[in-house]
Each structure stands twice: as C-alpha cells, then as structure tokens.
Amino acid sequence: LHTNSAIESIPRLVNMGLPPFMTAPALDTVIGQRLVRKVCKNCSKFKPISESERKEFENIMQILAKVNPTSVVEIPAQVPTVVGCEACSNTGYSGRIVLAEVITVNQEIKDLILNNASMVEMIAAARKEGIITMREDGFLKVAAGLTTLEEVYRVTNVLGQLS
C-alpha cells in the first residue's frame, strides 16, 4: 500500500473501497518505512551542528518529549557528513537503514475509523499513543551517527509533520 505515512494508510484503505466496519477490526499495527543511505564507515566525517540544525533538533526533541519521552536523546554537537572514498564508490554512503513509523491501532483509533473521523483526529490519537514519525526517527538516527540530515530530508520531504 503506497502512502506517505503509516497513519495515512487508514483513510487510504477506506478510499480504496474497504468499508470502515471492515477496516477497523482488521487493523492491529500499521508500519510505514523509508530507506536511507548509511554513511560510509571508512570515510565519513563529523561536522559541527549549525544553528538552524540545532533548532530543528530542539523542535524534534520537544515534540518527542511530549509524545514519547523515552525516545528523547541529547542534541549532538556534531552530525555526520559524507566525503567519499574507493570503498563507497565516492558516494559517502554504504548500505541502508530503515526510518520507521509504527502505529498500534488501539480501540480509540478503531472507533475513529468507524466514525469516519478526520486525519487530524487520527493523528491526535496516534500521538497520544506515542508514535514517532519517520522524520523524527531519522533525526534519532542522525544523532546516533548512522545517516545524514540530507538523507532524512530527502526521504521525508513529502511527509506531513504530525503535531
């Protein structure tokens, strides 16, 4: 099923003709994912985080503190950047890692589906359950030194931000 985020899968199923009374009880967990390239371990370097990057990290961590406090990490002083070498064919990347978004379809979300609720209402319910968006997961992976902010932006730029 092609959607931009996990939560968008629910109305997509309904729009495809699956009635809400069948959709709601059939769903348990919905996972959305995107692959990002991992920085090459042989040549990647770290650069000091810019002021705009710091602000974006702060915004993401504030959101995570509200919806999923256990996922909050320290804002890094440095973030990975690519260089390129023979081992990675001068791309700066080697391998891939997943950015994921997982929604457990609880009773509240099932009731929202049955009542043809808006996306805003479904997003609010998912946020109460602690959903971490793909973009937020990407920032956590950048903080861990696994990928670059450019990669996160590249694969999540079409995604709406859940707030």
C-alpha positions as a printed Julia matrix, in Angstrom:
163×3 Matrix{Float64}:
   0.0    0.0    0.0
   1.6    3.29  -1.02
   1.11   6.24   1.33
   3.39   8.92   2.73
   3.0    7.82   6.35
   1.6    4.97   8.42
  -1.44   6.94   9.61
  -2.36   7.83   6.02
  -2.83   4.11   5.32
  -6.1    4.07   7.22
  -8.06   6.58   5.11
  -6.34   5.17   2.02
  -7.89   1.75   2.69
 -11.3    3.35   3.12
 -10.85   5.43  -0.04
  -9.96   2.24  -1.93
 -13.4    0.87  -1.04
 -12.81  -1.1    2.17
 -15.67  -0.03   4.45
 -14.79   1.33   7.9
 -16.66  -1.52   9.63
 -14.23  -3.95   7.97
 -11.12  -1.77   8.23
 -11.3   -1.02  11.96
 -11.33  -4.59  13.3
  -8.88  -5.84  10.67
  -6.05  -3.49  11.66
  -3.72  -4.13  14.57
  -0.44  -2.48  13.66
   0.45  -0.24  10.73
   4.08   0.33   9.79
   5.38   2.95   7.39
   9.0    2.9    6.31
  11.58   4.55   4.1
  15.17   3.52   3.48
  18.0    6.0    3.89
  21.62   5.51   2.97
  24.06   4.9    5.82
  27.23   6.95   5.99
  30.36   5.09   4.89
  32.32   3.94   7.93
  35.59   4.33   6.04
  35.36   7.98   5.05
  32.51   9.74   6.84
  33.38  12.71   8.98
  31.5   14.76  11.53
  30.83  18.46  11.19
  29.72  20.87  13.89
  25.96  21.24  14.0
  24.73  24.55  12.58
  22.39  26.86  14.46
  19.47  26.02  12.15
  20.14  22.28  12.56
  20.29  22.73  16.34
  16.91  24.5   16.29
  15.39  21.72  14.23
  16.8   19.09  16.6
  15.37  21.09  19.54
  11.93  21.18  17.88
  12.0   17.43  17.22
  13.15  16.66  20.77
  10.42  18.9   22.24
   7.8   17.0   20.25
   9.27  13.66  21.29
   9.37  14.75  24.94
   5.6   15.23  24.78
   4.63  12.12  22.85
   7.35   9.58  23.63
   9.7   10.77  26.4
  11.77   7.57  26.36
  12.95   8.33  22.81
  14.48  11.73  23.55
  18.25  11.88  23.05
  20.82  14.57  23.61
  21.21  17.01  20.74
  24.52  16.17  19.11
  27.31  18.73  18.87
  28.32  17.19  15.55
  26.43  15.41  12.76
  27.72  13.02  10.09
  28.71  14.35   6.7
  29.8   12.42   3.63
  33.19  12.55   1.97
  33.56   9.67  -0.49
  36.24   7.06  -0.94
  37.01   3.99  -3.03
  35.11   1.7   -0.62
  31.81   3.58  -1.2
  32.41   4.45  -4.88
  32.94   8.07  -3.84
  29.31   8.47  -2.72
  29.99   8.79   1.01
  27.33   6.16   1.7
  27.44   2.41   2.15
  24.39   0.33   2.97
  20.92   1.37   4.06
  18.91   1.69   7.24
  15.18   1.99   7.77
  13.28   5.0    9.06
  10.05   3.64  10.51
   6.74   4.84  11.85
   4.61   2.34  13.79
   1.01   2.77  14.86
  -0.76   0.35  17.15
  -4.4    0.54  16.18
  -5.97   0.72  19.64
  -9.68   0.91  20.44
  -9.71   4.7   20.24
  -8.32   4.64  16.7
 -10.72   1.84  15.73
 -13.62   3.96  16.99
 -12.33   6.91  14.97
 -12.2    4.75  11.85
 -15.76   3.54  12.45
 -16.94   7.14  12.86
 -15.17   8.36   9.7
 -13.04  10.72  11.77
 -10.7   13.21  10.17
  -6.96  12.68   9.75
  -6.42  15.35  12.4
  -8.32  13.29  14.94
  -6.47  10.1   13.99
  -3.12  11.85  14.21
  -4.01  13.18  17.67
  -4.94   9.67  18.81
  -1.71   8.22  17.39
   0.29  10.95  19.11
  -1.34  10.06  22.44
  -0.05   6.53  21.89
   3.49   7.86  21.39
   4.01   7.49  17.65
   7.42   8.55  16.38
   7.25   9.77  12.79
   9.73   8.71  10.13
  11.31  12.16  10.2
  11.69  12.02  13.99
  13.18   8.53  13.7
  15.56   9.96  11.1
  16.76  12.64  13.49
  17.39   9.95  16.1
  19.47   8.05  13.54
  21.44  11.2   12.67
  22.11  11.74  16.39
  23.41   8.15  16.51
  25.78   8.92  13.61
  24.15   6.47  11.18
  22.98   8.79   8.4
  22.95  12.44   7.4
  20.34  15.13   7.78
  20.35  15.45   3.99
  19.23  11.83   3.68
  16.47  12.32   6.24
  15.23  15.4    4.41
  15.45  13.62   1.06
  13.2   10.72   2.04
  10.82  12.55   4.37
  10.27  15.8    2.49
   6.88  14.6    1.21
   5.69  13.67   4.67
   3.35  15.87   6.63
   4.53  16.63  10.11
   2.37  15.21  12.85
   1.9   17.64  15.67
